[in-house]
Amino acid sequence: MDAGLFTANNVWMMVCTALVFFMHTGFAFLEIGLTRQKNTINILFKNVFIICVGLLLYYIGGFNLMYPGDFNGFLGFGGFGLPIDETGLTAEYADGGYTYWTDFLFQGMFAATAGTIVSGAVAERIKLGAFMIFVIFYIGLVYPIVGSWQWGGGFLSTLGGENGGFHDFAGSTLVHSVGGWGALVAIYLLGSRIGKYGPDGKPKAIPGHNIPLAAAGVLILWLGWFGFNGGSVLSADPGMTSLVLVTTCLAAAAGGVSAFAVSTLMYKNFDLTMFLNGILGGLVSITAGADLMTPFTAIIIGLIAGAIIVFGVALIDRLKLDDPVGAVTVHLICGIWGTLAVGIFGAKAGLDQFLYQLAGVAAAGAFCVITSFTIIYALKATMGIRVSKEEEIEGLDIHEHGMDSYPDFRMNQH
């Protein structure tokens, strides 16, 4: 391969790695914006912990668990750490798309995302220690095992033989629904926040303390998706990269417009938080098939995702599952929709492909539900997962961190 092309590919992948890293700022802003002031430091601490520990876990074993080489298709392990191999720095690696080191770092950024999705869902009432232990197991073991089934050459990638196979371009299932299943199990075992449901059982709004930060977080996430999906081309190929960015952006825009339109018809007001989550729903939904869709089909997928956001949030509330940021709807429900959409729209549409997609959703769902339930239930039975009533009312920042996020601007949060 031409040295200039190899360098260009590698530089593009490093730029995408930086963009995916920046997404963690977006997640942090969104989570603290949609929750109360008294828990801001706690949420920021969790997000910083996820990035640091996630990268270290991916180095220790996650990368080689996700890409084990030749294995039985279900579970394999290529060894601890990152062995230094000179061929990893040349075009011999990954068909000249990037170096071994860039590959590790790019994939490591994805790993941390799965834990961040859970962070938002369990905000304001989970014990920090229990959450950190959960993240270590979930990012260190669960995420890379599921990833190996498709991206590591496992059984999902070989369904239907050479011409078939489950398709998840950048992770609607392998990243977003993995995080979403963990979030769903966690909020079920954790219970709702104090005051979320009235004596009549009806949900009550607990407003976030900084909607401008939440809006900034979503726009940062949208920008980061240029790296999340654009980098998943695994090279700087002009045609494919451009198409992926177009389908990604159109789905995001359609998701936002659809969510605000549907929510306005239902609730008779222009709800910015629905608009924002609609954008994220569109982004999550297009992630599985961004490389297979036309601009028009990307818009259709986004429009449906936006409606899913509105009805999904209402459904989660009716089930008395308290999700402060809408993570389950955005990442799990829209992740499932985007994965199935590959079998309905785009270059691989057809009954066989739909069934492959459904099999991938079911396999990932079953594994994530069983493992996350086992981890969280064990934590609940031993150290406990929920803070005390006093700690929850007064805020986790003071009780778990001994500091206030806005010491000069105290407000009554109760």
N, C-alpha and C positions, 0 to 999 in steps of 0.2 A: 504494500500500500504506500501511496505517496506520503512522505513525511509531513507535508503541509496539511493534508487532509486529516491525517491521524491527530495532529496537534489541534486542528480546528474542532474535531469531534470531542477531544478530551477537554478542551477549554469550555465548550458548550456544556458538557456534563458537569464540570465544576461550577459553572454559573448556575445551573439547575440545582445542584447540591446546596448552594448558598440560598437560593430562593426557597427551597423546601425547609431549610433551617429557619429562615425568616418567618415561615408559617407558624412557628411556635410562639413568636411574638403576637401574631394574629389570634391564635387560640387563647393566649393569656389575656389579651385585651377583651376579647369577646366574653370570656368567662367572668372576669371581674366586673365588666360593664353590666352584665345581666344578673349579678348577685349583689348582696348588700355590702356596704362599706366595711362593716365590722369583720368581714372574712377575706378581705383583699390580700393581705400578706400570706394567709394560708394558701390561697389559690396560686399566688405567684411562686411560693415555695415549692408546691407540688409540681408546677410546670418546669421550674429550673431543675428540680430533682430528676424528673423524667428524662430530660435531655442528657444530663450528665451520666446518670446510671444507665440509661438506654444505650448510649454509645459504648460504655465500658462493657456491658453485657454482650453487646453485639461483637465486640472484639474478642471477649473471652471464649464465646462459643456460638453465639447466635448466627453469625455469618456462615459458619461451617455447618450449622444445623439446617440452615435454610438452603444452602448450596453445597450439599454433601458429596457431589460427584455421583458415581454409580451407586445406586441404592435400591431398596426393594419397592420404592414408590410411595411408602407410607412414613418411614422413619429412617433417617441416616445421619451420620455425624462424621465430618471430615477432619476432626481434631481441634485442639484448643489453639487460640491465638491466630495470628496472621503470619504464616511462614514467608520468609523473604525469598522471592523467586524472580530472577532477572527477566524471565519471559513475560512477567506481569507488567513490565514497563514498556513493552513493545507492541507493535500492531498484531503480533501473534495472538494476543489476548483479546477475547470478545470481538473477534472479526474487525479489529482496528477501531472500535467505537470509543474506547477509553482504556485507561490503565487499570490494573488490579486494585490499586490504592483508591482511585476515584470510584470504582465500583463499590468497594467496601463503604466508603463514606456516604455515597448517594443512597445506598440501601439502608445504611444505619439511620439516616434521617427519617426514612419511612417507618422504621421499627418504633421509634419513639412516639410517632403519631398515634399508634393504637392505644398507648397508655394515656395520652392527653385527652382522647375522646371520653374515657371513663372519668377523668378528673372533673370535667364540667358537670356530668350527670350526678355525681355524688357530692357536689359542693355544699358547704355550709353545715354538714352534720357528721362527716366521717372522721374517725380518729386518724391523725396523720401517720402514726406508726403502722397501723393496719393497712392503710392505703399504700405506703411505701413497700411493705412486704408483698402485697398483691401485685404491684407493678413489677417487682423483681421477677416473680414467677411468670407473669403474663407476657412481658416483653422478652424475657430471657428464654422462655420455653414455648409457650403457646403460639405466639405470633410467628416465629421462624418455622415451626413445624407445619402450620397451615400454609405458609408461603412456599415451603418446599414441595407441597403437593402439586403446585402449578409452576411457579417460577424456577424451582429447583429441579424440574424434570420429573416430578412425581406422577401419581396415578391420574390426577385430573387432567394433566397435559396430554395424556395418551388415550383418553376416552374416544372411542370411535375410530381408532387407528390413525393413520397418517393424515387423513383429510378431515378428521374431526377434532374433538378436544374442547374442553372448557376454555372459554376466552375471558380473561380479565386483564385488560391492557395495563392499567395503572393502579388497580386495587379497590374497586367498588366493594368487592367481597373480601379480598385478601388483606386489606388494610381497614377500610371503613366499617364493614360489618363485623370484622373481628373485634374492633373496639366497641361497636354498637351492641353486640351480644354481651360482652363483658359489662357494659354500662347497664343493660336491662336487668341482668341477674343481680348486679350490685344494688340498684335502687329497690329491687323487690325485697332483698334481704335486709336492706338498711332501713326502709320505711321512709315516710314523708317528713318534711320539716315541720316543726311546731307552727301551727297557724295556717298551714297550707289548705287544710280542709275543715270546713265549719261543722257545727253540730249536725247540720242537715246532710253532711257528706259532700256538699258541693265545693268544688275547688275555688280558692280565692287567689287573686293575683298577689304575688310578692314582688313588687317592682324592683328592678335593678337600680343601682345607685348612680350609674354613669353610662347613659345610652350613647353619648358621643364616642366613648371609648369602644363600646360594642360595635358601633358602625365602622370605626377605624379598624377594628379587628377583622371584620368581614372583608373590607377592601384589601387589607394586607393578605388575608387568606386567598382572595381571588388572584392577587398578584403572584402569590406563592405557587398557585396552581399552574402557572406558566412553566414552573420548574417541575412540579409534581407530574403533570401529564406530558409536557414538552420533553422532559428528561427521559421519560419512559420510552421514547423512540429509540433510546440507547445509542444515538449518534446525532450529528448535526445535519442529517439528511434534509435538504431544503423543502422538498415537496411534502414529505410526511410530517415534519415538524410544523410547517405552516398550517396544514390541514388540521392537525391536532389542536393547535392554539385557536383556530377559528371555531371548531366545533365546541371546544371547551368554553369559550367566551359567549357564544350564542346560547348554549344551554344554561349558563349562569344567568344571563340577562332574561331569558324566557322564564326561568324559574322564579326570579324575583318579581317580574311583572304578574305572572300567574298567581303567586302567593298573595300579593297585595290586592289583586282584583277579587280573588275568591274570598279572602278575609273581609274585604270591604263589603261585599254582597251579604256575607253572613252576619257580620257584627256591626255594620253601619259606621265604621270609622277607618281611617287610614293608619293601619298599625305598622309602624316602622320595624318592629322586631319580627313580624311575619315576613315583611319585605326582605329583611336581612337573611333570615333563615331560608327563605325561598331561593335566594342566590346560592347559598351553600347546598341546598337540596339539588339544584340544577348541576352544580359542580360535582357533587358526589355521584349523581346519576349518570353523567356522561363519562365518568372516569373508566368504566369497564370497556366502553366501546368507542372511545374518542378517535381511534385510528380507523374505524370501520364505517363511520357515519358521514352522511352528506350534511351540509349546513342546515338543510330543511329538516332532516330527521333529528338532528341535534336540538333544534328548536322544539320539535314535538316532544322529545324526551324531557326537556326542561319545563315545558308547559305542564306536563303531567306531574312532574316532580313538585312543582309549586303548589298544585292542588293537594298532593299527598301531604305536604308540610302542614297545611291548614287542618285537614281532617285527621292527620296523624297526631298532631299536638292535642287536639280535642279528645281523641281516643285514649291517649296516654293519661290524660287528666281524668277521664271517666273511669279508667281502671285503677285510679288512685295511686298511680306511679309518679312520684314527684321528680321531675327532671327539669331543674332550673334553667337550663340553656337549650333544651330541645334536642339533646345529643342523640337520643334513641331514634327520634323521627328522622333527623337529618342523616345520620350515619348508618343506621341499621335499616330502616324502612326504605329510604331512598337508595341505599346501597344495594338492597335486594332488587328494587325496581330497575336500577341501572344495569345490574347483572342480567336480569331476565330480558331487558330491552335488546340485548345483543342478539337474542334469538328471534326477536320480532322485527327489528329494523336492521338496516345496514347490510354489509357484504356477506355476512354469514347467516342471514335470517332463514328460518325453516324450523320444522318440528323437531328434527334431530338435534339441531343446535340449541333450541329452547330446552330440550330435555337435558342436554349436557350442562347448560347453565343452571337449571333447577337442581341437578345432582351436586354441582359445586356449592350452591347456596346451602343445600341440606347437609352436606358433609362438613362444611365449615361451621354451620350453625350448631349441629349436634356436638362437635368436638369442643367448641368454645363455651357452650352452655354447660356441658359436663365439667370441664376443667375449671371454669370461673366459679361455678357453684361449689365445687369441691374446695377450692382455695378460700373463697370468702366465707363459706359455712364453717370451715375449720378455724378461721380467724375469729369468727363470731362466737364459736363455742369455747375458745381458749382466752384470748386477750380482749375480746369484744371489738366491735367495729364502729360503735356509735358513741359520740361524746355525751356527757351528762346534759340534763335539761338546763342547768345553770350555765354551762359552757356554751351551749347553743344559743341561748337567749342573749348572753353578754357578748358573744362573738369569739371565734377561734383565734383571732389575731392576738387578743390580750391573754387568753388562757394557754395557748400552745406556743406562742412566739414572744410574749411579753412586750409587745409593741403595738402601736397604732399606725395604720397606713396614712392617715391624715391627722396628725396630732394637733394641728392648729385649727382644724375645721371639724370639731366633733359635732355630730348630729345625733338626735334621738332615733335609734334604729329599731326600737321595739314598738 
